[in-house]
Amino acid sequence: MVSAQSLDLSGTASGGLVYDSDATDGTVFTSSEVNFVITGAGQTDGGLTFGAFVDIDEAGIDDAEVFLSGRFGTITLGGIDPATDGFGIDDIGFSGLGVDDVAEQFKNATAGADVRYSYAAGGVTIVASAEIGDETSYGVAAEYDAGALSLGIGYVDDTNDGNSAVSVTAGYSFGRVAVNGLYSDWSAGSQGYGLDVSVNTGAATVTAAWAQATGTAADPEDGIGDAYGLGLSLPVSDGLTVSGGLGLIETDAVTDGSRTVADFGVTMNF
């Protein structure tokens, strides 16, 4: 018997101008993205929570998931990501200029996932994921959040393609300054390093990011090399933020070895 039910709609949107020195169809262009999430949930008299959500963007349905949650934790099935997917550093700009992608391309190896289990208690979160069927992968991750300090370690393995990755993440905040770092070691002989530093001035947040990839690229579009970025975000009101960023990507995926990217626009939450 169901004691409570709900159906919620939330969304995000962004839009603005982007500059990309490596673009083939004009270096300056507009960018916009719209995303809505429909979440339905219910709870039994015994305290068991169940539900589903659908993620819809301008291209159609992006993710559809169902979940069951209780004292045992949460089980989720559907269009999900490996256990280590939440590891990473901040990206730059309203549109995501891709500085973080250089470091983050190894964290999931080539693994996928269609089922996930998570359990949280006392600041510790344990996540396990698996891909079941023709493709087989699994992953585990543990994260600790003590407020100012956060730590995480994870492992993913794609048993079909025979590769795996270990990732470590850490974050620390003091006053108006926050620092996050990521290290990933991919069994194909590659490593990813990332670092971001954010300063909240009160009126705006300034973020600097650095990323590096060595070895062999997991994603040819990210390549091997370094990337740097500097961004600024200015909240205008609840749900509306003006953001912009400037990045330099120096990887072997870039035509001339050096690619300058920049953007300026707004992000919305509703």
Disulfide bonds with the S-S distance in Angstrom:
none
